[in-house]
Amino acid sequence: MTTRVLTGIKPSGTPHIGNYLGAIRPAIAASRAADTESFFFLADLHSLINTQDPQRVQRSTLEIAASWLAAGLDPEKVWLYRQSDIPEITELTWYLTVVAGKGLLNRAHAYKAAVDRNREERQDDDAGITAGLFMYPVLMAADILVFGADKVPVGRDQIQHIEMARDFAQRFNHLYGKDYFVLPEATIDDAVATLPGLDGRKMSKSYDNVIPLFAPREELKKLVFSIVTDSRAPGEPKDTAGSALFQLYQAFASAEQSAAFAQAFADGIGWGEAKQQLFERIDSELAPLRARYEALMAEPEKIEALLCRRGQQLRERFAIPLLKALRHAVGLRALSAATDAPAATAVDRAVLPVFKQYREKDGRFYFKLLDGQGALLLQSEGFDSPRDAGQRIAALKQAEHDDALRAAPVTLEAEAGVVLAALRQLREAA
């Protein structure tokens, strides 16, 4: 069975070798698996949340596309596309927005962090926060759900967004009575090590300690020779542990080459010689990539044509049929096809989920939640009085997140997202 794997690439300038080793190289290698259908998209709509510089958005999108292609991504064997070329993604965003719980969005990490910064600075909670930042998780969910992705490789800080996508999908599926969406799963690669930068700290643009992936050969050499080392002289044994020089070498070398370099450290190699060997090792891998990158950047019209072609193919194969089905599901249909069915009445309300309270032979009071077809969604534990049971039902009706369900003395008989969607129906009908 084929697994669909989706990776988003945010245009934010030319990548550095930390991006290459931690994301680009392993993702391209994984995309070559026979049982994998890979989707790589340039998240240019997401980039608008952080920048309103049109030239920067355009340039970064070109640089990122050229970088991945130069690194070996085969656009004929994977789906490489630009997010903004798929208008169905933004339409789907709205369909998800109207089922997304605001309480859940309030707890999104990026939004909460922005609110916390405002509070520290004694400003209004939402000062300077755009609706784009607040709705970011919904757009991300649309990116994932539109193509039925099974797996989404993310960092640990992004797991919450995948959980939100699952929640929105479950709510929609339950509300409209069909599994329109695949429920995605986050995949985390804990084996990816943090690469050190020129100063020994994590390689990051914010620290200004990066080595650009496609730096010219002479610039690359200058940067490598600027890596911070200790004062041990040639002939003195040197430690590999904690050495940025050794960690960078190891990331580009085979096990045998790394072992030989470690022995050279033990034998007292001079730092100048060690840096020369590191430079040659990095350049041997990146030189052909650099040449391809420069050729691609010289012909942006070819990248544009590629992205437009693959985007249109994706729309025709996946996005357009899905959105056609979703429009019908939510009632956005041709008026000429309208039936003579009466407007919503008590008959429609009868299919709403319902709480049922009852007393068992043990003298305790219980309740259960049934969906519109009578299927059991959750079952309570016993309460000493009907008042206690009623208070718990009232609390559950306000639940917008799995935490509220886990805190209640109930047993879920359906997935949490289905239960939350049923509770939302009850709130809206009240």
C-alpha positions in Angstrom: 0.0 0.0 0.0 1.3 3.5 -0.9 1.8 6.0 1.8 1.4 9.7 1.0 4.0 11.9 2.7 3.6 15.7 2.7 6.4 18.2 3.4 5.9 21.9 3.5 8.9 24.2 2.7 8.5 27.8 3.8 10.3 30.3 1.5 12.7 32.1 3.9 15.8 32.7 1.9 18.5 30.4 0.7 19.0 27.4 3.0 22.2 26.7 4.9 24.0 23.4 5.4 22.0 22.7 8.6 18.8 22.8 6.6 20.4 20.6 4.0 21.6 17.9 6.4 18.6 18.1 8.8 15.7 18.3 6.3 16.5 18.4 2.6 18.9 15.5 2.2 16.9 13.0 4.3 13.5 14.1 2.8 14.8 13.5 -0.7 16.2 10.1 0.3 12.9 9.1 1.9 11.0 10.2 -1.2 12.7 7.5 -3.3 11.0 4.6 -1.4 8.9 2.5 -3.7 5.9 2.5 -1.4 5.8 6.3 -0.9 4.0 9.1 -2.8 5.7 12.3 -1.8 4.3 15.8 -1.9 6.6 18.8 -1.5 5.1 22.3 -1.5 6.4 25.8 -1.4 4.4 27.4 1.4 4.3 30.9 -0.1 0.9 31.7 1.4 2.3 30.9 4.9 5.2 33.2 4.2 2.9 36.2 4.0 2.2 35.9 7.7 5.8 37.0 8.4 6.6 39.4 5.6 4.9 41.9 3.4 7.9 42.4 1.1 6.8 41.1 -2.3 10.3 41.0 -3.8 11.5 38.9 -0.9 8.6 36.5 -1.2 9.2 36.0 -4.9 13.0 35.7 -4.6 12.8 33.2 -1.6 10.3 31.0 -3.4 12.6 30.8 -6.4 15.7 30.1 -4.2 14.0 27.4 -2.2 12.6 25.7 -5.4 16.1 25.8 -7.0 17.7 24.5 -3.8 15.6 21.4 -3.6 15.9 20.6 -7.3 19.6 21.1 -7.2 19.9 18.8 -4.1 18.3 16.0 -6.2 14.5 16.2 -5.9 13.0 14.6 -9.0 9.9 16.7 -9.9 8.7 13.9 -12.2 8.7 11.3 -9.4 7.4 13.5 -6.6 4.8 16.2 -6.5 6.6 19.5 -6.3 4.2 22.5 -6.3 3.6 26.0 -5.1 0.9 26.4 -2.5 -0.7 29.5 -4.1 -1.1 27.6 -7.4 -3.8 25.4 -5.7 -6.8 27.7 -5.1 -8.7 24.8 -3.7 -6.5 25.0 -0.6 -7.8 28.4 0.3 -11.4 27.3 -0.4 -10.9 24.3 1.8 -9.5 26.6 4.5 -12.9 28.2 4.8 -14.7 24.9 5.1 -12.4 23.9 7.9 -12.6 27.4 9.5 -16.4 27.0 10.1 -15.9 23.7 12.0 -12.7 24.7 13.8 -13.2 25.4 17.5 -11.9 28.9 18.5 -10.9 27.5 21.9 -8.6 25.1 20.2 -7.0 27.9 18.1 -6.6 29.9 21.2 -4.2 27.2 22.4 -2.0 27.2 19.3 1.7 27.5 20.3 2.5 30.4 18.0 -0.5 32.5 19.0 0.0 31.8 22.7 3.6 32.8 22.5 2.7 36.1 20.8 0.1 36.8 23.5 2.6 36.0 26.2 5.1 38.4 24.7 2.4 41.1 24.7 1.6 40.5 28.4 5.2 40.6 29.3 5.4 44.0 27.6 2.1 45.1 29.3 0.3 45.5 26.0 -3.1 44.3 24.9 -3.2 40.5 24.4 -3.7 40.8 20.7 -1.5 43.8 20.0 0.2 43.4 16.6 -1.2 39.9 16.1 -2.9 39.3 12.7 -5.8 37.0 12.0 -3.3 35.3 9.6 -1.2 34.2 12.6 -4.3 33.1 14.5 -5.6 31.1 11.6 -2.3 29.6 10.5 -3.2 26.1 11.8 -6.4 26.0 9.7 -4.4 26.8 6.5 -1.9 24.2 7.5 -4.7 21.7 8.0 -6.0 22.4 4.5 -2.5 21.9 3.0 -2.5 18.4 4.6 -6.1 17.3 4.1 -6.5 18.4 0.4 -4.2 15.7 -0.8 -5.1 13.0 1.8 -1.6 12.9 3.3 -1.0 9.9 5.6 2.2 11.1 7.1 3.6 14.6 7.8 7.2 14.9 8.9 7.5 17.7 11.5 9.5 18.9 14.4 8.1 18.4 17.9 6.9 22.0 18.0 4.7 21.2 15.0 2.9 18.1 16.4 0.1 20.3 17.7 -0.8 21.4 14.2 -1.1 17.9 13.0 -3.4 17.1 15.9 -5.5 20.2 15.0 -5.7 19.0 11.4 -7.0 15.6 12.7 -9.6 17.4 14.9 -10.9 19.6 12.1 -11.1 16.6 9.7 -12.9 14.5 12.3 -15.4 17.2 13.0 -16.2 17.7 9.3 -16.4 14.0 8.6 -18.8 13.5 11.5 -20.9 16.6 10.8 -21.4 15.7 7.1 -21.7 11.9 7.7 -18.8 10.6 5.5 -15.1 10.2 5.7 -14.1 12.9 3.3 -10.7 13.3 4.9 -7.9 11.0 5.8 -6.7 11.6 9.4 -2.9 12.4 9.1 -0.2 11.3 11.5 2.9 13.3 12.5 6.3 11.6 12.1 9.2 12.7 14.1 12.8 11.8 13.3 14.7 11.9 16.6 17.8 10.8 14.9 18.3 14.1 13.2 21.1 15.8 15.2 21.4 19.5 15.8 24.2 20.8 13.7 26.7 23.2 15.2 27.4 26.6 13.6 30.6 28.5 13.2 30.6 29.5 16.9 29.7 26.1 18.3 26.1 27.0 19.0 23.2 25.6 17.0 23.5 26.6 13.4 20.8 29.3 13.0 20.3 32.5 10.9 19.3 34.2 14.1 22.8 33.6 15.5 24.5 34.6 12.3 26.6 31.5 12.4 25.5 29.6 9.4 27.3 28.3 6.3 25.1 29.0 3.3 24.4 25.8 1.3 25.5 27.2 -2.0 28.3 29.6 -0.9 31.0 29.9 -3.6 34.0 27.7 -3.0 36.3 30.5 -1.8 33.6 31.8 0.6 32.9 28.3 1.8 36.6 27.8 2.6 36.8 31.2 4.4 33.7 30.2 6.6 35.1 26.7 7.4 38.4 28.2 8.5 36.5 30.6 10.8 35.0 27.8 12.9 35.9 28.3 16.5 38.4 25.8 18.0 40.4 25.6 21.2 44.1 26.6 21.7 45.6 23.1 21.5 48.7 23.1 19.3 49.6 20.6 16.5 50.8 17.4 18.1 48.5 17.7 21.1 45.6 15.1 21.1 42.2 16.7 20.5 38.7 15.7 21.6 36.0 14.9 19.1 33.3 15.2 21.7 31.8 18.7 21.6 33.9 19.6 18.6 31.9 21.6 16.0 34.6 20.8 13.5 34.3 17.0 14.0 30.5 17.0 14.0 30.4 18.9 10.7 32.9 16.5 9.2 30.9 13.5 10.4 27.7 14.8 8.9 29.3 14.7 5.4 31.5 11.6 5.8 31.1 7.9 5.8 31.7 5.9 8.9 35.2 4.9 7.7 36.1 8.5 6.9 34.8 9.7 10.3 36.8 7.0 12.1 40.0 8.1 10.3 39.3 11.8 11.2 38.7 10.8 14.8 42.1 9.0 14.8 43.7 12.1 13.4 42.3 14.1 16.3 43.8 11.6 18.7 47.1 11.9 16.9 47.2 15.6 17.3 46.3 17.0 13.9 46.7 20.7 13.6 43.5 22.8 13.4 44.5 24.3 10.1 44.9 20.8 8.6 41.7 19.6 10.2 39.8 22.6 8.7 41.3 21.9 5.3 40.1 18.3 5.4 36.6 19.5 6.5 36.5 22.0 3.7 37.4 19.5 1.1 34.9 17.0 2.5 32.0 19.5 2.4 32.9 20.9 -1.0 33.2 17.4 -2.6 29.5 16.9 -1.9 28.2 20.4 -2.5 30.2 21.4 -5.6 27.9 19.6 -8.1 24.8 20.8 -6.2 26.1 24.3 -6.4 26.6 24.1 -10.1 23.1 22.8 -10.6 21.7 25.5 -8.4 23.5 28.3 -10.3 22.1 26.9 -13.6 18.6 26.7 -12.2 18.7 30.3 -10.8 19.8 31.5 -14.3 16.6 30.2 -15.9 13.7 31.0 -13.5 11.2 30.6 -16.3 11.9 26.8 -16.4 11.1 26.5 -12.6 8.0 28.6 -13.1 6.8 26.3 -16.0 7.5 23.2 -13.9 5.6 24.5 -10.9 2.6 25.6 -13.0 2.4 22.3 -14.8 2.7 20.1 -11.7 0.2 22.3 -9.8 -2.4 22.0 -12.6 -1.9 18.2 -12.6 -2.4 18.1 -8.9 -5.5 20.1 -9.1 -7.1 17.9 -11.8 -6.1 14.6 -10.0 -6.8 15.5 -6.4 -8.0 19.0 -5.4 -10.8 19.7 -7.9 -12.6 16.4 -7.4 -12.3 16.7 -3.6 -13.7 20.2 -3.5 -16.5 19.3 -5.8 -17.6 16.6 -3.3 -17.1 19.0 -0.4 -19.3 21.7 -2.0 -22.1 19.2 -2.5 -21.6 18.0 1.1 -22.0 21.4 2.7 -25.0 22.4 0.4 -23.2 24.6 -2.1 -25.1 23.0 -5.0 -26.8 24.1 -8.2 -30.2 25.6 -7.4 -31.6 23.8 -10.4 -30.9 20.5 -8.7 -32.7 21.5 -5.5 -35.3 19.0 -4.1 -38.7 19.7 -2.8 -37.6 18.8 0.8 -39.1 21.2 3.4 -37.0 23.6 5.4 -35.3 22.4 8.6 -37.9 21.3 11.1 -38.2 19.2 14.2 -37.5 16.2 12.0 -34.0 17.6 11.3 -33.4 18.4 15.0 -34.3 14.8 15.9 -31.0 13.6 14.3 -28.9 15.7 16.7 -26.7 13.9 19.2 -28.5 13.5 22.6 -27.5 13.0 26.2 -29.6 10.4 28.1 -29.6 10.2 31.9 -30.7 7.2 33.9 -30.5 5.4 37.2 -29.0 1.9 37.5 -29.8 -0.8 40.0 -26.8 0.2 42.0 -28.7 3.4 42.9 -26.2 5.6 41.1 -26.9 8.0 38.3 -25.4 7.7 34.8 -25.6 9.3 31.4 -24.5 8.5 27.9 -24.1 10.5 24.6 -25.7 9.1 21.5 -25.2 10.4 17.9 -28.2 11.1 15.6 -28.4 7.5 14.6 -28.3 6.2 18.1 -24.7 5.0 18.2 -23.0 5.3 21.6 -20.3 8.0 21.7 -19.4 8.1 25.4 -20.5 6.5 28.6 -20.2 8.0 32.1 -19.2 6.5 35.3 -21.7 6.6 38.2 -22.7 9.7 40.1 -24.2 10.0 43.6 -27.0 12.3 42.5 -28.7 13.4 39.3 -27.5 17.0 40.0 -23.9 15.8 39.8 -24.5 14.0 36.6 -26.3 17.1 35.1 -23.4 19.4 36.1 -21.0 17.1 34.3 -23.2 17.0 31.2 -23.3 20.8 31.2 -19.5 21.0 31.4 -19.0 18.5 28.6 -21.3 20.5 26.3 -18.7 23.3 26.5 -15.8 21.0 25.8 -13.7 22.0 22.8 -10.5 19.9 23.3 -9.5 16.4 24.2 -8.3 17.6 27.6 -11.8 18.3 28.7 -12.9 14.8 27.8 -9.9 13.2 29.6 -10.7 15.2 32.7 -14.3 13.9 32.8 -15.3 10.6 34.4 -16.4 9.1 31.1 -15.4 6.3 28.7 -15.1 7.3 25.0 -16.8 4.8 22.7 -15.8 6.8 19.6 -12.7 8.8 18.6 -12.3 12.0 20.6 -12.7 14.2 17.5 -16.1 12.6 16.8 -17.3 13.2 20.3 -16.1 16.8 20.2 -17.9 17.3 16.9 -21.1 15.9 18.4 -20.8 18.3 21.4 -20.3 21.2 19.1 -23.5 20.3 17.2 -25.4 20.4 20.5 -23.9 23.9 21.3 -24.9 25.3 18.0 -28.4 23.9 18.2 -29.0 25.3 21.7 
